[in-house]
């Protein structure tokens, strides 16, 4: 099953919406000094963003026949 034609735009929207999350992670890295909480927040934000972007690239994989 493929992504419904009406939802083809959704992966692009998800990628654009994730951009501010990644900018927030970068802002935490730029500020100094870094605390362990800052680094944990950056890792969490980057992982969350990566999961969303990777999932929405192909949310409905083709069935094997």
C-alpha positions as CSV (number, residue, x, y, z in Angstrom):
1,X,0.0,0.0,0.0
2,X,1.3,3.4,-0.9
3,X,0.7,6.8,0.7
4,X,-2.7,8.1,-0.3
5,X,-2.4,10.6,-3.1
6,X,-4.1,13.3,-1.0
7,X,-1.3,13.0,1.6
8,X,1.8,13.3,-0.6
9,X,2.5,16.8,0.7
10,X,2.6,15.6,4.4
11,X,6.3,14.5,4.5
12,X,7.4,17.9,3.3
13,X,5.3,19.7,5.9
14,X,6.7,17.4,8.6
15,X,10.3,18.2,7.5
16,X,9.6,22.0,7.5
17,X,7.9,21.8,11.0
18,X,10.9,19.9,12.4
19,X,13.3,22.6,11.3
20,X,12.7,24.9,14.3
21,X,13.3,22.0,16.6
22,X,16.7,21.4,15.1
23,X,17.4,25.2,15.3
24,X,16.5,25.0,19.0
25,X,19.0,22.2,19.4
26,X,21.7,24.2,17.7
27,X,20.9,27.2,19.8
28,X,21.5,25.1,22.9
29,X,24.9,24.0,21.6
30,X,26.0,27.6,20.8
31,X,25.3,29.0,24.2
32,X,28.0,28.5,26.8
33,X,28.6,27.1,29.3
34,X,27.0,23.7,28.5
35,X,25.3,21.8,31.3
36,X,24.6,18.1,31.2
37,X,20.9,19.1,30.9
38,X,21.6,21.1,27.8
39,X,23.4,18.3,26.2
40,X,20.6,15.8,27.1
41,X,18.1,18.2,25.6
42,X,20.1,18.5,22.4
43,X,20.4,14.7,22.0
44,X,16.6,14.3,22.7
45,X,15.6,17.0,20.2
46,X,17.9,15.6,17.5
47,X,16.7,12.0,18.0
48,X,13.1,13.1,18.0
49,X,13.6,15.1,14.7
50,X,15.4,12.2,13.1
51,X,12.7,9.7,14.0
52,X,10.0,12.0,12.5
53,X,11.9,12.8,9.3
54,X,12.8,9.1,8.7
55,X,9.3,7.9,9.4
56,X,7.6,10.4,7.2
57,X,9.9,9.8,4.3
58,X,8.0,6.5,3.7
59,X,5.2,6.0,6.2
60,X,3.4,3.4,4.1
61,X,5.9,1.0,2.6
62,X,4.9,-1.0,-0.4
63,X,3.7,-4.5,0.3
64,X,5.8,-7.3,-1.0
65,X,3.8,-9.5,-3.4
